[in-house]
Amino acid sequence: MGSKAYKSAFLLIGVVSLGYMIYGIGLELIWLNIQKTGIWFVPVIGSWLLIYILNAYAFKAIIQEPELPNTDLPFWSVLKLTITGYAINYITPFVALGGEPYRIMELKPELGINKATSSVLLYSLMHMFSHVLFWLVSILLILAFIPVDNLVLAGCGFMLFVSLVLGFWFIRVYQKGFTVSTLNLLGKLPFVGKNANAFAEEKGEMLLEIDHQIRILYSERKSRFFSSLILEFVARVVGCAEIYFTAIAIGLNMSLTEALIVSSASSLFANLIFFFPMQLGTREGGLAMALSSVGLSAAGGIFIGVVMRIREIVWILIGLALMNKRATPQGGNVAEKESELTYAHSVAQNK
């Protein structure tokens, strides 16, 4: 699929999904909630600009390799790619990963397919890994500041179990890669096994190179690994501001610590039911339960959830508008870049 064709496809999906999202909420309800939020709607929207800037710096830290000048992409290009990628994720049905193929296709002309794929995969893993750390910190805050009954204790135990299992898996992936092992696993499954094995055989060299690039971020570029992780974690914390500002707008007496706990608990619930498009219904339910756990009115969760959806609509519009602008500069021959990347990694490995 050509560059213009896949952009047109993503844009069409975006417009249709956005229209469905607005229709589902209702223009009247959207306007009423904006009015009710008042001036606080400005920092709600603005807080996400700061989040996307932090995300973009984390993404750029993963992409850039000092020995490869062509990986030093302009920050504005990475920021646009970050915003558009998340806009597509908001509107992608089921697992909300549509933004990743888009990012790979946009980075491919400048970085080559191997580097583009590994960079996007590594950033997605880092984004999810920071979420796990965010949950772990939230457990400590819950135990320190929230009255603990059997239900809260059980919830913390479940969060701890999920976080530790995922954390162990992420570390294994950073140490060993996962594209080859994932395809080997898929190859043993019925229905998809034959196609997975054929793909693994055809693209074996590329998959090995992608796994190699995943491993060296953790083993040889630790400063960039940890700087990216810290930036993503800080972005998670800044994301609590949205809940805090909205709570102030409707008169909820919420502290910043409670906002962090509500954000973490509701995100865990929403991510456990990740296959719902745009997290329809799951976010509001998670917010209601999280608010109840900190002693606040569960009804506020519905309002906060609606405001968050309106914020998503605003940033989806911005993302779709940016989609028609080139995210990365064209330049050089892709095959030459693939060769440069492979050579550089071979030299680094043999040092």
C-alpha positions in Angstrom: 0.0 0.0 0.0 1.4 3.4 -1.0 2.0 6.3 1.4 -1.0 8.2 0.2 -3.2 5.1 0.2 -2.5 4.1 3.8 -2.8 7.7 5.0 -6.2 8.0 3.3 -7.3 4.7 4.9 -6.2 5.8 8.4 -7.9 9.2 7.8 -11.1 7.6 6.7 -11.2 5.3 9.7 -10.5 8.3 11.9 -13.2 10.4 10.5 -15.8 7.6 10.7 -14.8 6.6 14.3 -14.7 10.2 15.4 -18.2 10.8 14.0 -19.4 7.7 15.8 -17.8 8.9 19.1 -19.4 12.3 18.8 -22.8 10.7 18.0 -22.5 8.3 20.9 -21.9 11.1 23.4 -24.2 13.7 21.7 -23.3 17.2 20.7 -25.7 18.7 23.4 -24.1 16.7 26.2 -20.6 17.6 24.9 -21.4 21.3 25.0 -23.1 21.1 28.4 -20.1 19.3 29.9 -17.7 21.8 28.5 -19.8 24.6 30.0 -20.0 22.8 33.3 -16.2 22.3 33.3 -15.7 26.0 32.5 -12.2 27.5 32.6 -10.8 24.2 33.9 -11.4 22.6 30.5 -8.3 24.7 29.2 -5.8 23.0 31.6 -7.4 19.6 31.0 -6.6 20.0 27.3 -3.3 21.7 28.0 -2.1 19.0 30.3 -2.1 16.5 27.4 0.1 18.7 25.3 2.7 18.4 28.1 2.1 14.6 28.2 2.6 14.3 24.4 5.8 16.4 24.7 7.2 14.0 27.3 6.1 11.0 25.2 7.8 12.5 22.2 11.1 13.0 24.1 10.9 9.4 25.3 10.3 8.2 21.7 13.1 10.3 20.3 15.5 8.9 23.0 14.8 5.4 21.7 15.0 6.3 18.0 18.3 8.2 18.1 21.6 6.4 18.1 24.7 8.7 18.3 26.7 6.7 15.7 23.8 7.0 13.1 23.2 10.7 12.2 20.0 9.9 10.2 18.3 8.7 13.4 18.5 12.2 14.9 15.1 13.2 13.7 13.7 16.8 14.4 11.8 16.9 17.7 8.7 18.5 16.0 8.5 15.5 13.6 8.6 13.0 16.4 6.0 15.1 18.3 3.6 15.1 15.3 4.1 11.3 14.9 3.4 10.8 18.6 0.2 12.8 18.5 -1.1 11.2 15.3 -0.2 7.7 16.5 -2.2 8.2 19.8 -5.1 9.7 17.9 -5.3 6.6 15.7 -5.0 4.4 18.9 -8.0 6.2 20.4 -10.2 5.2 17.5 -8.9 1.7 16.7 -11.4 -1.0 17.6 -10.3 -3.9 19.9 -6.7 -3.6 21.0 -6.1 0.1 20.2 -2.8 -0.5 18.4 -3.6 1.0 15.0 -1.1 3.9 15.6 1.9 1.6 15.7 1.7 0.5 12.0 1.1 4.1 11.1 4.3 5.2 12.9 6.3 2.4 11.3 5.2 3.4 7.8 6.0 7.1 8.5 9.5 6.3 9.9 10.4 3.7 7.3 11.5 6.2 4.5 14.0 7.7 6.9 15.1 4.8 9.1 14.5 1.7 7.0 11.9 -1.0 8.0 14.0 -2.8 10.6 15.0 0.3 12.6 11.5 1.8 12.2 9.8 -1.4 13.5 12.1 -1.9 16.4 11.9 1.7 17.5 8.1 1.7 17.4 8.0 -1.7 19.3 10.4 -0.5 21.9 8.5 2.7 22.5 5.2 0.8 22.8 6.9 -1.5 25.3 8.3 1.4 27.2 4.9 3.1 27.3 3.3 0.0 28.8 6.2 -0.7 31.1 5.9 2.8 32.6 2.2 2.0 33.2 3.2 -1.1 35.3 5.6 1.1 37.4 2.8 3.6 37.8 0.5 0.8 39.2 3.2 -0.3 41.6 3.7 3.3 43.0 -0.1 3.6 43.3 -0.3 0.5 45.4 2.1 2.1 47.9 0.0 5.3 47.9 -3.3 3.3 48.4 -1.8 1.4 51.4 -0.4 4.6 52.9 -3.4 7.0 52.4 -6.6 5.0 51.9 -8.5 3.1 54.6 -7.8 -0.6 53.8 -10.6 -3.1 54.0 -10.7 -6.6 52.6 -11.9 -5.4 49.2 -9.2 -2.7 48.9 -6.6 -5.2 50.1 -7.7 -7.8 47.5 -7.6 -5.1 44.8 -4.1 -4.1 45.8 -3.0 -7.8 45.8 -4.4 -8.3 42.3 -2.7 -5.1 41.0 0.5 -6.2 42.6 0.3 -9.7 41.0 -0.5 -8.3 37.5 2.2 -5.7 37.8 4.9 -8.1 38.8 4.0 -10.6 36.1 4.0 -8.0 33.4 7.2 -6.4 34.8 9.0 -9.7 34.6 7.8 -10.2 31.1 9.0 -6.8 30.0 12.5 -7.4 31.4 12.7 -10.7 29.6 11.7 -9.0 26.3 14.4 -6.3 26.8 17.0 -9.0 27.4 16.1 -11.5 24.7 13.8 -9.8 22.2 10.4 -11.1 21.4 9.5 -11.1 17.6 11.1 -14.5 16.9 9.8 -16.1 20.1 6.3 -14.7 19.5 6.1 -16.1 15.9 7.4 -19.4 17.2 4.6 -19.5 19.7 2.0 -18.5 17.0 3.4 -21.2 14.8 2.2 -23.9 17.3 -1.4 -22.6 17.3 -4.1 -23.9 15.1 -5.5 -21.8 12.2 -2.7 -19.2 12.3 0.3 -21.6 12.8 0.9 -22.2 9.1 0.9 -18.5 8.1 3.1 -17.6 11.1 5.7 -20.2 10.2 5.7 -19.1 6.6 6.2 -15.4 7.7 9.0 -16.4 10.1 10.8 -18.3 7.4 10.5 -15.5 4.9 11.4 -12.7 7.2 13.7 -14.5 9.5 16.7 -12.3 9.0 14.7 -9.1 9.5 13.1 -10.5 12.7 16.5 -11.4 14.1 17.8 -7.9 13.4 14.7 -6.3 15.1 15.2 -8.5 18.2 18.9 -7.5 18.2 17.9 -3.8 18.2 15.5 -4.4 21.0 18.2 -6.1 23.1 20.9 -3.5 22.6 18.6 -0.7 24.0 18.7 -2.4 27.4 22.2 -3.9 27.3 24.2 -1.1 25.5 22.1 2.1 25.7 21.1 2.0 29.3 21.1 5.8 29.7 18.6 6.2 26.9 16.6 3.2 28.2 16.2 4.8 31.7 15.7 8.4 30.4 12.9 7.1 28.2 11.3 5.2 31.0 11.5 8.1 33.4 9.9 10.5 30.9 7.1 8.0 30.3 6.5 7.6 34.0 6.4 11.4 34.5 3.9 11.6 31.7 1.7 9.1 33.6 1.9 11.2 36.7 1.0 14.4 34.7 -2.0 12.5 33.3 -3.5 12.6 36.8 -3.9 16.4 36.4 -6.8 15.8 34.0 -8.8 14.0 36.7 -7.8 16.6 39.4 -8.8 19.6 37.3 -12.1 18.0 36.4 -12.9 17.1 40.0 -12.2 20.8 41.0 -14.6 21.9 38.3 -17.5 19.9 39.8 -16.7 20.7 43.4 -15.2 17.3 44.4 -12.7 17.7 47.3 -10.0 15.6 45.7 -6.3 15.8 46.6 -3.4 15.2 44.1 -2.7 11.9 45.8 -6.3 10.8 45.4 -6.2 11.9 41.7 -3.2 9.6 41.2 -4.9 6.7 42.9 -8.1 7.2 40.9 -6.1 7.5 37.6 -4.2 4.3 38.3 -7.1 2.1 39.5 -9.4 3.2 36.7 -6.7 2.6 34.1 -6.1 -0.9 35.4 -9.7 -1.7 35.0 -9.9 -0.2 31.5 -6.8 -2.0 30.4 -8.1 -5.4 31.6 -11.0 -4.9 29.2 -8.7 -3.6 26.4 -10.7 -5.0 23.5 -13.6 -2.4 23.8 -13.2 0.3 21.1 -12.5 3.6 22.8 -13.0 1.8 26.2 -16.7 2.3 25.8 -18.3 2.1 29.3 -15.2 0.5 30.9 -13.6 3.9 31.8 -16.6 5.3 33.5 -17.1 2.1 35.5 -13.5 2.1 36.5 -13.6 5.8 37.5 -16.8 5.3 39.6 -15.2 2.4 41.5 -11.9 4.3 42.0 -13.7 7.3 43.3 -15.7 5.2 45.7 -12.5 3.6 47.0 -11.1 7.0 48.1 -14.4 8.1 49.7 -15.8 10.3 46.9 -19.1 10.2 45.1 -19.1 7.5 42.4 -21.5 9.7 40.3 -18.5 12.0 39.6 -16.9 9.2 37.6 -19.5 9.6 34.9 -18.8 13.3 34.5 -15.0 12.9 34.6 -15.3 10.1 32.0 -17.3 12.2 29.7 -14.9 15.1 30.0 -12.0 12.7 29.2 -13.8 11.6 26.1 -14.3 15.2 25.0 -10.6 15.8 25.5 -9.9 12.7 23.4 -12.1 14.2 20.6 -10.2 17.4 20.7 -6.8 15.6 20.4 -8.2 13.2 17.8 -9.1 16.2 15.7 -5.6 17.7 16.2 -4.0 14.3 15.3 -6.1 13.9 12.1 -5.2 17.4 11.1 -1.5 16.6 11.6 -1.8 13.4 9.6 -1.6 15.2 6.3 1.7 16.8 7.3 4.8 14.7 6.7 6.1 13.4 10.1 9.7 12.7 9.1 11.8 14.2 6.3 12.5 12.1 3.3 16.1 11.5 2.6 18.6 8.9 1.3 18.2 5.4 0.2 16.4 3.0 2.5 18.5 0.0 1.6 21.7 2.0 2.3 20.2 3.0 5.7 19.4 -0.6 6.5 23.0 -1.6 5.7 24.3 1.3 7.8 22.2 0.3 10.8 23.1 -3.4 10.5 26.8 -2.5 10.2 26.7 -0.2 13.2 25.0 -2.8 15.3 27.5 -5.4 14.3 30.4 -3.1 15.2 28.8 -2.4 18.6 28.2 -6.1 19.2 31.8 -7.0 18.5 33.4 -4.3 20.7 
